Amino acid sequence: MKRIIICLVVFGFTTHFGFAQSKINRAENSLKKEHTSYGNTANDNRSDGDNSDNFFVQALTEVFVQGFLYVTYYSFIGGPNEFSNSKISKYPYYNSDKGNFNYDFDENVSRFRADLSSRYIFENNTLNGMHLTGDLRFLKRIGFEADYTQLWEKSPNFGSDALAIYSFVAKYHRIPSQKFDLWWGLGTTYVAGSINEFGFTYGLGAELFFARPLSVEANFNQTFINTETVNKLNFLLNYHKGRYKILGGYEHLKIGTQDFSMIICGLGLSL
């Protein structure tokens, strides 16, 4: 009986120790280099024949990818005369029913615009965070976005934890129309905390100006860190009032193996 009690105590202690981590801490651990799957060990025993086959497959894949990129060049970049009249609006719905871009060269347009936003995000009483975002527009279709994401978690079971993520993306506005804006971008993301690593990032986004003063927006970013990814997906409803906007919506974060479902509310300003 005594042995059974000792075993139960040891089991309970080890179980508590194994799970006594915050959600943020589990996310960080899953992004580390040491986090590898056991299935990878089989790859270490490949024969020379397998390596030769792999080389052939990789070469064939590279040819296919290059051909695919060549064929779809205009899908990503567009023709020389496509949307040639698009100009950057001073801000959405400025003296018109038009959004981020305007086809008329008048007082509604600008050569440069900076959109700043602050967003509060929260999942529950113990986990919340914020986004600080700066989005620059210039040269008609070109943009640059810098985003600072901070997460906080405080629980009576395992104390406090925090994680900061910094993203930098160069953007190309593929469809800069007066009612619809579609972009794609490439860049990098730095994950702080116990990770302290950069990763390659790509992003996609769109905004539809369907009825003044409202617009709907969706954005997706994915970053590769070691063997895992950091994904950001959000859906927003924007209410525009002059240079300002009020926004709300939903954001899904996937950091390594951990998923975060967040509610968004915030403010934006166009300069």
N, C-alpha and C positions, 0 to 999 in steps of 0.2 A: 504493500500500500504506500509505503514511504517513497519507494522508487517511482511509482506512478505519479505521485504528487510532484516530485522533483522534475520528472520529464515534462509534465504539464506546465510547470513554471518556466522551465527553459524554453519550451516551445512557444509559450506566450510572449516571453521576452524577445526571442529572435524574430517572431512575427511582427511584434510592435516595432522593433528596430528596422525591419525591412520595409515597413510601410510608413514609418514616421518621417515622411518627407512631404514638403509642400508640393503643390502641383507645378509651381515654377521650378523648384529644385529637380523634380523628375524630368521636366522638359530640358533643362540644362544638361543633365546627365546623359540623356538620350542623344544629344548633339556632339558629345565628346568623341575623340578619336578612338578611345578604348571601347566604345559601344559598337560591337561587331556581332554579326549573327554567326551561329555555329555552322550554318550552311555554306559559308565561304571557305571552310577548311577543305572541302572537296576540290576546290579550284586549284589548290596548291599541288595536286598530284596529277596534273595533266601531262600527257605524253607529248613527244616531239611532233607526232602526227597531228594531234589536236591543235598544237600551236600553229602548224602550217595551215590547217583548215581555218583557224581563227584569223590568220593574216589575210587569207583570201577573202573571207567574209568582210573583214574590216575595210579592205581595199574596195570591194564591190559596194559596200555601204557608203564609203566616201564619194565614189563616183555618182551614186544615186542621189546623195544629199546635195552635191554641187549642181547636178542637173535639175533637181527640184527647186533649188534657190534661183537658178537662172530662169526657169520657166515662170516662177511666181514673183519675179522682181517687181513687175508692175502691180501685183497684188499688194505688196508691202510698201512700195515707194510711190507708185502712181505715174501716169504719163505727164509729159512736160506741160501740157495745157489744161490738165485736170485741176479744177478748183483754183485756177490761176488768179481769179479775182478775189479770193478770200483774204480778208484782212482782220486783224485782231480787234475785237470790240473793247471799248473802254471798260465795260463791265456788262454782264448779262442784262438784257431788257433795258438798255440805256436808250430812252426816247424811241423805242421800237419793240417789236415782238421777237427780236433776234437774240441769239444766245452768245456763245463765245466768239463767233465770227460774223463778219458782215461783208457783203459783196459791193457795197457802195462806199466810195471814198469821200467821206464827209466828216462832220464833227463826232460821229459815233465811233470812229476807229482810232487806234493807237498803234505805234510801232513796238511798244513794249508794255507788258502788264505783269504785275505780281499779285498772286492770290495767296493770302495767308489764312490759316484756319487753326482753331484750337478745339479739340474734341475730347470729351470725357467718355470713357468706356468702362463698363462694369458688367461682371458676370453674376456676382452675388454679394452678400455683406462682407465677405472675407477677401474678395479678389476684384480689383479695379485697376484703372490705368488712364493714360491720356496719350493723345497724338498732338504733336506740334508740326505743322506742315507748311512748307513754302513752295509754291509752284510758279515758276517763271515762264513767260511766253515771249518769243521774239522771232524775227526772220519769218514771219507768217506761220510756219508750220512747226518750228522747233521749240522745245520746252525743256526745262530741267526742274526736277522735283527733289526736295530734301525732306525727309520725314524722321522725326524722333518719336519713338514709341517707348513708353515707360509703363511697366506693370508692377503692381504692389500686391502682396498677399500677406494677410495677418490672420492667424488662427490660434486659438487657445491651445490646440494640440501640439503644434510644432513651430510656434513663434512667428517671426516676420521674415519675409524674403522679397527680393526685388530683381527685376531684369530690365535692362535698357537695350534697345535695338535701333540702329541708325541706318537709314536707307538713302541711297543717292542714285537717281535714275535719269538718264537722258531720254527725252521723249520726242517722238515724231507723230504729229497729228495727221493720220492717214486720210480721214474724212473730215475736213474743216468746213462743214456746211453751216448755214445760218440757224438751223434747228437741231442739228445732230453733230456731235463731235466724237470721233473714234480715234484712239491713239494706241501706239505700242512703244515700248521702251526697253533699254538695256542699261545695266549699272551694277552696283555692288551694295552689299549690306554688311554692316559690322554688328556682331552680337557680342555684347559686353558680358558682365558677370564673370562666371568661372570659365567661359568659353574663350573670349577675347580673340575672335577670328573673323576674317572677311570671307564672304562667299559671293559667287556670281548670281546676279538677279536679273530676271526679265519680268516685264509687266504688260498688262493690257487694261484698257479702260474705255468707257463710253459715257456720254451724258446726252439726254434727250430733253429739249425745251418744248414741252408739249402744250403748256398753257400758261400765259403770264399771270402771276410771277413765279410759277413753279417749274422745277426740273427734277428728273430722276437720274441717278448716277450709279454706276457699278464699276468697281476696280478690283484687279487681281494682281498680286505680286507673288513670285516664288523664288526662293533663295536656296542654293545648294551649300550645305555645311557638312563636310565629311560625308558620312553615308546617309544623312537625313536631310530634310528640307524644312524651311520656315515659310509658311504660306499665309497670305493675308487676302481675304475676300470680304468686300463690303458692299452693301446696298444702301443708298442714301436718298432721302427726299429733301430737296432744297427749297427754301422760301426766300426769294430775292427781294430786297428792299433797298433800292439805290445801290451804293457800293457794298452794302452789307448783305449777309445771308444767314438764316437760321437753318440748321440742318439736324436731321435725326435719322436713325436707321439701325441696321444690324451689321455686325462684323464677326466673321469666323476666323480665328487664328489657329494655326497648327504649328506648334513649335516642337520639332522632333516627333515624339510619340504622343504628345499631349494636345488635346483639342480644347479651345476656349471659345465659348459662345457669348458674345458681348453685345450689349445694347449701346448705341451711340447717341449722344446729343452734343451740340456745339455751335460755334459761331465762326463766320468767315468774313474777310474783308478784301476788296480788290483795290489795288493802288495803281 
